[in-house]
Amino acid sequence: MRQAIAIILSLAVLALFIGLGTWQVQRLKWKEGVLAEIDARIAADPVSLPVVPDKARDTYLPVTVSGQMDDATLRVLVSTKAAGAGFRLISPLQTDQGPILIDRGFIRVADEMPPVPAGPVTIEGNLHWPDDRRSSTPDNDVVGNTWFARDLDQMADTLSTKPILVITREMTPAEPNVLPLPVTSEGVPNRHLEYAGTWFLLALTWSVMTLTLLWRKKRRNP
């Protein structure tokens, strides 16, 4: 009787592990579809900047903006795989809809701060509301101009702009010493394959342990 109960419980646990792994595979397919939609949205033809951009509706929206940049730049500390540590450069752009924030791109830590473009510019990019801040992220050093997160309200207050950020994909005329870091879907978490593998591995481990215990018990009680 006890052995039958133990077998039933073991099978129930095995079914739970397999079910959770299967669910994560389904979630993986769903997330891949979401990422494909995001990639298609990012790469779509740019439109004019909405009069009142909305985070829920307009995140990743491709836009074209034109205007004159003010002579001010915030440095946001980041790290890239290709170039290592550096800064994102955030500057205000005066547009016909008012001043907004422009993420111009990346320079290395050792590079000199490039001046803002002197004349009118046209920027193709994507609207974004970054979520850079974590519990361990230091407070931004506004006085020392070293920022650790792109906090839109704080940046907008510092640069006297609207809390609207366009991340540059292409600027005309181009800035030769600034590398654009356009929006991609790489930052969207997708660990469902890892989770599925974990649950299926637990199912395999549980099966091996259960069969081993049953085999040992059978040897002791032929």
C-alpha positions, 0 to 999 in steps of 0.5 A: 500500500505504501509503495503504491502511494509513493508511486502515485505521488512520484508520478504526480510530481513528474506530471507537474514538472512536465506540465510546467516545462510544457507551459514554458514552451508555450510561453516561449512561442508567445514571447517570440511572437511578441518580440517579432511584433516589436521588431516590426514596429521598431523598423516601420516607416517613421511618422511625425511626432505625436502631439501628446505621446503616450507610453502605452500606445507609442513605445518604440514608435518610429518618428522623424523630428527636426530642429536645433539642439541646445548646447547641453548634454547629459552623460548616461553611463552604459556598457556595450559588448563591442566598445565596453564602458562609455556614455549615452549622450542626451541633449535637448532638441528644439522642435516646432512642438517644443523641446524634447530629449534626444538620445544621440548615441554612444561615446567611450569613457576616454573620448572627449565630449563632442559638441552638439551639432551646430545647425539644424538636424533631422533625426530618425529614431524611436520614442522610448520610455527606458526602464534603466533603474534597478534597486541597486542603481545609484542616484544620478550625479546631476552636478557631476553630470554622470547619470546611471539611469535615463530618468525622463522626468529628472532629465527633462527637468534638468534640460528644461524639456518635455519628458519625451525621449527619441533614441536616434537611429540616424541623424542628418547630418551625421555625428562622426564621433557618436555611435547611435545605439538604436532601440532593439528588442534585445532588452526585452526579457525572454528566459522561457527556454531556460525555464523550460529546460530547468523544469524538464531537467527536474523531470528527468532527475526526478524520474532517475531518482524514483527508478533508482529507489524502486530498483534498490527496494526491489533488490532488497525485497526480491 
